[in-house]
Amino acid sequence: MSIARIGRLLSIAAACMLIIGPLCAAEPALEDLKAFADGKRPATAALQKLIDESDGAVTFPAGTFLIDAPLRVDLTVLGFRSLRGAEGTTRLLADLSGPAIQIVGSHNGTAAPESVEEHIWDKERFPVISGLEIVGKQEQADGIELVRTMKCTIRNVLIRRCRYGIHLVERNRNIIISDSHIYDGTDTGIFLDNCNLHQMNITGNHISYNKRAGIRQFNGDVHNVQIAGNDIEYNFGSEETSGEIVLESPDSLISEYAITGNTIQARPENPGANIYLAGSEQNAPGASRVIAITGNIIGDRDKNIVLTRTSKTTIAGNTIYGGNTLSLHFQQCANIVLNGNNIGTRPSAHAQRDSYTDGILLENCADCLITDNIVSEHHQGDATSGGAITLVDSRHCRVSDCQILRPKFRGVHLIGGVGCVVSDNSITAPDSGEFVAAIAVSGKGRAHMVQNNWIATTLSIPVVIDEGTCTLRENTTVAP
C-alpha cells in the first residue's frame, strides 16, 4: 500500500472520529441518567445538566426520576427548549415545594406582532412540554409553572397529586394546553394566578378530582380564554370556594371566556358551583364580562352556575341538571342571556335517591333575558315565596317563551323590582297540592307586565299579583 493511500485512509478515519466522537461521548451521560431511573435518589442535577447542555430538544428517558428542586428552563439564557418524555413512560417524582418544571421567559408585550421583541422569536418562543408524568410527593409540590412565556404548548402530560397542576404567573401569551390529564390535585388543576394573560386554549383534557377547582382564575388581567371539549369533573374537597371552573377577580378583570362543549359535573352534596364567576365590586358588573357558556353538560353540584357582578354573558344550549340548592344563581348582574337550555333534567334513578331543589334565582339584576328554555320540576321556593324562576328586586328583565313544567310551588315569581315582563310561557302545574300559583307578582315592585301565558292548572286564580305592581292581560288557563 502506498504512503499516499495510507495517508488518505488516516484522513478518513480522523474525519469519522470527529463525527462519531461526540455521539459516543454522549452515551455515557445517557447511561448515567438511566442509573437514576428507579426513583430512589435525586436525579435533579443530572436532569438539569441534560436540559442545560441540550441543543434544544430535550428527551427524558423512560423511568421514574426523583427531583428535589425545580427543573428550570430559563429561555433567556438557554434559548429554545422542548422537554419530551418517552411517550408517557417518563415519570418525575416532585419531592419539593414549588414547580417540578419551571419555564421562564422575558415576554413583556401583548399578542400583537409589533409588541414582540426580536429576542423572543430568536431564543424563547414556543417551548413545548409533552409525553411525561409529574407526581407530587409534597403538599406544596406543583407540576409546571409558566413565567412570561410566549406560545408555550403543553400536551400529552399527566399531572397528579400536585397543588397546582399547571400554574401561570406574571404574564403569558398564546398558551395551548391539550390532550392531558390533570388529576387528583390538592388545590387546582390549571391556575391563572394574578396573571396578565391573553389568548389561551384549554382543549381535550381530563381535569378531575382537584380539591379546589379544575380551572381557576384569581385576579389578573385575563382575556380570550377558550375552554372547549374537556371533561371537568369532581373538583371538590376544599373549604374555600370550589368548583369545576372558578373565576374570581376581586381587584381586576375577567373577560372573554368561551366555555363550550365540556362535561362539567360533580356530586349534589358538593358545595360551590360547577361554574362560578365573581367580578370585582369596584366596577360591578363590568369587571366580569363578555362570556359564553354554550353546549355543555353541567350537573350535580350544590349550584350549577353562579354569576356575581357579571355582565354581557350568554348561557345557551346547555343541558343543566341536579342543582342541589339552585340551578342558576345570578347576583348583581346585567345583560345576561339565558336561552335554549334544558334545565332541571335528571336521570330518574338520581331523582329517587337525591333531593334536588333546582331553580333559577336572579337578585338585583338588570336587563336580563330568560327565553326559550325548558325548566322542569324545579322545587325552589316555599308556600310564601319563590318559584322555578324567581326575580328579586330586578329591573327590566324578561321571562318569555319558556316551557315551565311541574314546578313545586310557582312557575315564575317577581318580588319587587321594576319593569319586568313575563310573556308567552307555557306553565304546567304539578299534581302536588303544594302548588300556589303559575305566576306571582309581589312586594314593592311596579310597572311589570304578565301577558300571553298558557297555564295548565286546576287553580281558580293561577296568576296572583299585588295591587299596583303589574299589568295583566290575555293569559289563558286550561285544565291539565
C-alpha positions in Angstrom: 0.0 0.0 0.0 1.4 3.4 -1.0 2.2 6.1 1.5 -0.4 8.3 -0.2 -3.1 5.7 0.1 -2.3 5.2 3.8 -2.5 9.0 4.3 -5.9 9.2 2.7 -7.2 6.3 5.0 -5.9 8.1 8.1 -7.6 11.3 7.0 -11.0 9.5 6.5 -10.6 7.8 9.9 -9.9 11.1 11.6 -13.0 12.7 10.0 -15.1 9.8 11.2 -13.8 10.3 14.7 -14.8 13.9 14.6 -18.4 12.9 13.7 -18.8 9.8 15.8 -16.8 11.0 18.8 -19.4 13.4 20.2 -22.1 10.8 19.7 -20.1 8.2 21.6 -19.3 10.8 24.3 -23.0 11.4 24.8 -23.7 7.7 25.5 -22.1 7.6 29.0 -24.1 10.7 30.1 -27.3 9.0 29.0 -26.3 5.8 30.7 -25.5 7.8 33.9 -29.1 9.3 33.7 -30.6 5.9 33.4 -28.9 4.9 36.6 -31.3 7.3 38.4 -34.4 5.8 36.7 -35.5 3.8 39.7 -36.6 6.9 41.6 -34.7 6.1 44.7 -32.2 9.0 44.7 -32.4 12.6 43.4 -31.8 12.9 39.7 -32.2 16.7 39.7 -28.6 17.6 38.8 -28.4 15.0 36.1 -31.7 16.1 34.5 -30.8 19.8 34.8 -27.5 19.1 33.1 -29.3 17.4 30.3 -31.5 20.5 29.9 -28.7 23.0 30.0 -26.4 21.1 27.6 -29.0 20.1 25.1 -29.1 21.6 21.6 -32.8 22.4 22.3 -34.8 19.2 22.0 -34.5 17.5 25.5 -35.7 13.9 25.7 -36.0 12.3 29.1 -35.6 8.5 29.0 -38.1 6.1 30.4 -38.1 5.5 34.1 -39.0 7.2 37.4 -36.8 10.2 38.3 -36.9 11.8 41.8 -36.3 15.5 41.8 -35.8 17.7 44.9 -35.6 21.1 43.2 -37.3 22.6 40.2 -36.0 21.8 36.7 -35.6 25.3 35.5 -35.7 26.1 31.8 -34.5 29.7 31.5 -35.2 30.5 27.9 -33.4 33.9 28.2 -30.2 32.1 28.9 -30.6 28.7 27.2 -32.5 29.6 24.1 -35.2 27.3 22.5 -36.1 24.2 24.5 -38.6 21.5 24.4 -39.0 18.8 27.1 -40.2 15.5 25.9 -40.8 12.3 27.9 -40.6 8.8 26.4 -44.2 8.7 25.3 -45.7 8.5 28.7 -43.1 6.2 30.3 -41.2 9.0 32.0 -42.2 9.9 35.5 -40.9 12.9 37.6 -41.5 12.5 41.3 -41.6 16.0 42.7 -40.3 15.9 46.3 -40.2 19.7 46.6 -42.1 22.8 47.3 -42.9 24.7 44.1 -42.9 23.6 40.4 -41.3 20.4 39.1 -40.7 22.2 35.8 -40.4 26.0 35.5 -40.3 27.6 32.1 -39.1 31.2 32.3 -39.1 33.7 29.5 -39.0 37.5 29.3 -42.0 38.4 27.2 -43.3 41.8 28.2 -45.5 42.5 25.2 -49.0 41.5 24.2 -50.0 39.0 21.5 -49.7 41.7 18.8 -46.7 41.1 16.5 -45.4 44.7 16.9 -45.1 44.2 20.6 -43.0 41.1 20.5 -39.3 41.9 20.8 -36.9 40.1 18.4 -35.1 38.1 21.0 -38.4 36.4 21.9 -38.5 35.0 18.3 -34.8 34.3 18.3 -34.5 32.5 21.7 -37.7 32.0 23.6 -40.8 31.4 21.5 -42.8 28.1 21.5 -41.4 26.0 24.4 -43.1 22.5 24.3 -43.7 20.0 27.1 -45.0 16.6 26.3 -45.1 12.9 26.9 -44.3 12.8 30.6 -45.9 12.3 34.1 -45.4 14.5 37.1 -46.4 13.2 40.6 -46.2 15.4 43.7 -44.6 13.9 46.8 -45.1 17.0 49.0 -48.2 19.0 49.8 -46.7 22.2 48.1 -45.4 20.4 45.0 -46.6 21.9 41.7 -46.5 20.5 38.2 -45.5 23.0 35.6 -45.1 26.8 36.1 -45.0 29.3 33.2 -43.5 32.7 33.7 -43.5 35.3 30.9 -43.7 32.8 28.1 -44.8 33.2 24.5 -46.7 30.4 22.7 -45.9 27.7 25.2 -47.6 24.4 24.4 -48.3 21.6 26.9 -49.7 18.4 25.5 -49.9 14.7 26.4 -48.9 15.1 30.0 -50.3 13.5 33.2 -50.0 15.6 36.4 -51.3 14.3 39.7 -51.1 14.8 43.4 -49.8 18.3 42.9 -51.0 21.5 44.5 -51.3 23.3 41.1 -51.1 21.1 38.1 -50.2 24.0 35.7 -49.5 27.4 37.2 -49.4 30.6 35.2 -47.9 33.6 36.8 -46.9 37.2 36.0 -47.5 37.4 32.2 -48.1 34.8 29.4 -49.4 34.9 25.9 -50.8 32.4 23.4 -50.8 29.3 25.6 -52.2 25.9 24.5 -52.9 23.1 27.0 -54.3 20.0 25.2 -54.8 16.2 25.4 -53.6 16.0 29.0 -54.7 14.6 32.3 -54.7 16.9 35.4 -55.9 14.7 38.2 -56.2 14.3 42.0 -54.6 17.7 42.9 -54.5 19.1 46.3 -55.7 22.5 45.1 -56.2 23.5 41.5 -55.7 21.8 38.1 -54.9 24.9 35.9 -54.4 28.1 37.9 -54.2 31.6 36.4 -52.7 33.2 39.4 -52.9 37.0 39.2 -51.6 36.7 35.7 -51.7 39.0 32.7 -52.9 36.6 30.1 -54.4 36.9 26.7 -55.1 34.1 24.2 -55.2 30.6 25.8 -56.8 27.4 24.6 -57.6 24.6 27.0 -58.8 21.7 24.9 -59.4 18.0 25.1 -58.2 17.4 28.6 -59.4 15.4 31.7 -59.3 17.8 34.7 -60.7 15.9 37.6 -60.6 15.4 41.4 -58.7 18.5 42.3 -59.7 19.8 45.7 -60.4 23.4 45.0 -61.0 23.9 41.3 -60.4 22.3 37.9 -59.7 25.6 36.3 -59.3 28.8 38.4 -58.5 32.4 37.8 -57.7 34.7 40.7 -57.3 38.4 39.8 -55.0 39.3 36.9 -55.9 40.7 33.5 -57.3 37.8 31.6 -58.9 37.8 28.1 -59.6 35.4 25.3 -59.7 32.0 27.0 -61.2 29.1 25.2 -62.2 26.1 27.4 -63.5 23.5 24.9 -64.1 19.8 24.7 -62.8 18.9 28.2 -64.1 16.6 30.9 -64.0 18.7 34.1 -65.4 16.7 37.0 -65.5 16.1 40.7 -63.3 19.0 41.8 -64.3 19.4 45.4 -62.9 19.0 48.9 -61.6 22.5 49.8 -63.1 24.7 52.5 -62.6 27.6 50.0 -64.9 28.4 47.2 -64.7 25.4 44.9 -66.0 24.2 41.6 -65.1 22.8 38.2 -64.5 26.3 36.8 -63.9 29.1 39.3 -63.2 32.6 38.1 -62.7 35.2 40.9 -61.4 38.7 40.4 -62.0 40.9 43.5 -59.5 43.5 42.3 -59.2 43.2 38.5 -60.8 41.7 35.4 -62.4 38.5 34.0 -63.1 38.9 30.2 -63.7 36.9 27.0 -64.1 33.4 28.1 -65.7 30.8 25.8 -66.7 27.7 27.8 -68.0 25.3 25.1 -68.7 21.6 24.7 -67.5 20.4 28.0 -68.9 17.9 30.5 -68.8 19.7 33.8 -70.1 17.6 36.7 -69.7 16.7 40.4 -72.0 15.4 43.1 -75.1 17.1 44.5 -73.7 17.3 48.1 -70.6 19.1 47.0 -70.6 22.8 48.0 -69.7 25.5 45.5 -70.8 25.5 41.9 -69.9 23.7 38.6 -69.2 27.2 37.1 -68.6 30.1 39.5 -67.9 33.7 38.4 -67.4 36.6 40.7 -66.4 40.0 39.4 -65.0 43.0 41.3 -67.2 45.2 43.4 -65.2 48.2 42.2 -66.5 48.0 38.7 -69.7 45.9 39.1 -71.0 44.4 36.9 -68.4 45.3 34.2 -65.4 43.6 35.7 -66.6 40.2 34.8 -67.9 40.3 31.2 -68.1 39.0 27.6 -68.5 35.3 28.4 -70.2 32.5 26.5 -71.2 29.2 28.2 -72.6 27.1 25.4 -73.3 23.5 24.5 -72.1 22.0 27.8 -73.4 19.2 30.1 -73.5 20.8 33.6 -74.7 19.0 36.6 -74.8 17.6 40.1 -73.5 20.3 42.5 -74.9 22.5 45.2 -75.4 25.1 42.4 -74.8 24.6 38.8 -73.9 28.1 37.6 -73.3 31.1 39.9 -72.7 34.6 38.4 -72.0 37.5 40.7 -71.3 41.1 39.4 -71.1 39.8 35.8 -72.4 41.3 32.5 -72.6 40.6 28.8 -72.8 36.8 29.3 -74.6 34.3 27.2 -75.7 30.9 28.5 -77.1 28.9 25.7 -77.8 25.4 24.5 -76.6 23.6 27.7 -78.1 20.7 29.5 -78.2 21.7 33.2 -79.3 19.3 35.9 -79.1 18.4 39.5 -78.7 21.7 41.3 -79.0 20.7 44.9 -79.8 24.2 46.1 -80.2 26.1 42.8 -79.6 25.5 39.1 -78.6 29.1 38.3 -78.0 32.0 40.7 -77.3 35.5 39.4 -76.5 38.4 41.8 -76.0 42.0 40.7 -75.7 41.0 37.1 -76.7 42.8 33.9 -77.1 41.9 30.2 -77.3 38.2 30.8 -78.9 36.0 28.1 -80.2 32.6 29.2 -81.5 30.9 26.1 -82.3 27.5 24.7 -81.2 25.5 27.7 -82.7 22.3 29.2 -82.6 23.0 32.9 -83.6 20.6 35.7 -83.4 17.3 33.7 -82.0 14.5 35.8 -81.9 10.7 35.5 -84.8 9.0 37.2 -82.5 7.0 39.4 -80.9 10.1 40.8 -84.3 11.8 41.3 -85.4 9.0 43.6 -82.1 8.9 45.5 -81.2 12.6 45.8 -83.3 15.5 46.9 -82.8 18.4 44.4 -84.2 21.9 44.7 -83.1 23.3 41.3 -84.4 26.7 40.3 -83.3 29.9 38.7 -82.8 32.9 41.0 -82.0 36.5 40.0 -81.2 39.0 42.7 -80.7 42.7 42.0 -80.1 42.1 38.3 -80.9 44.3 35.3 -81.6 43.9 31.6 -81.5 40.1 31.5 -83.3 37.8 29.1 -84.6 34.3 30.0 -86.1 32.8 26.9 -86.8 29.5 25.1 -85.7 27.3 28.0 -87.2 24.0 29.3 -87.4 24.3 33.0 -88.6 21.1 34.5 -89.7 20.0 38.0 -88.0 22.7 40.0 -88.6 22.8 43.7 -87.3 26.3 44.5 -89.4 28.3 47.0 -91.9 27.5 49.7 -95.6 28.3 50.5 -94.8 32.0 50.9 -92.4 32.9 48.1 -90.3 31.7 45.3 -90.8 29.6 42.2 -89.0 27.8 39.4 -87.9 31.2 38.1 -87.6 33.9 40.8 -86.6 37.5 40.2 -85.9 39.6 43.3 -85.5 43.4 43.1 -84.6 43.1 39.4 -85.1 45.7 36.6 -86.1 45.4 33.0 -85.8 41.7 32.7 -87.8 39.4 30.5 -89.0 35.8 31.0 -90.6 34.5 27.8 -91.3 31.5 25.6 -90.2 29.0 28.3 -91.7 25.6 29.0 -92.1 25.6 32.8 -93.1 22.0 33.7 -94.4 20.9 37.1 -92.8 23.5 39.4 -93.5 22.6 43.0 -94.7 26.0 44.3 -94.8 28.6 41.4 -93.7 28.9 37.9 -92.5 32.5 38.0 -92.3 34.8 40.9 -91.4 38.5 40.6 -90.6 40.1 44.0 -90.1 43.8 44.0 -88.2 45.3 41.0 -89.3 47.4 38.1 -90.4 46.8 34.5 -90.1 43.1 34.2 -92.1 41.1 31.6 -93.4 37.6 31.9 -94.8 36.6 28.5 -95.7 33.7 26.2 -94.6 30.9 28.5 -96.3 27.5 28.9 -96.7 26.6 32.6 -97.9 23.2 33.6 -98.9 22.6 37.2 -97.8 19.5 39.1 -100.1 17.0 40.7 -98.9 18.2 44.1 -101.3 20.1 46.3 -98.4 22.5 47.3 -98.7 24.4 44.0 -99.6 28.0 44.8 -99.6 29.9 41.5 -98.4 29.7 38.0 -97.2 33.3 38.2 -97.0 35.6 41.2 -96.0 39.3 41.5 -95.5 40.7 45.0 -93.6 43.2 47.0 -92.9 46.8 46.3 -92.5 46.3 42.5 -94.0 48.4 39.8 -94.5 48.5 36.0 -94.3 44.8 35.5 -96.3 43.0 32.8 -97.7 39.5 32.7 -99.2 38.6 29.3 -100.0 35.8 26.8 -99.0 32.9 29.0 -100.6 29.5 28.6 -101.3 27.9 32.0 -102.5 24.3 32.7 -103.8 24.1 36.3 -106.9 23.5 38.3 -106.3 26.6 40.4 -109.2 29.1 40.1 -106.7 32.1 40.3 -103.5 30.9 38.7 -101.9 34.4 38.4 -101.6 36.2 41.8 -100.5 39.8 41.8 -100.2 42.5 44.4 -102.3 45.6 43.6 -100.4 48.3 41.6 -97.4 46.1 40.7 -98.4 44.7 37.3 -100.4 44.9 34.1 -102.2 41.6 33.5 -103.6 40.7 30.1 -104.5 37.9 27.7 -103.3 34.9 29.7 -105.0 31.5 29.0 -105.9 28.9 31.6 -106.8 25.3 30.8 -107.4 22.2 32.7 -104.3 20.0 32.9 
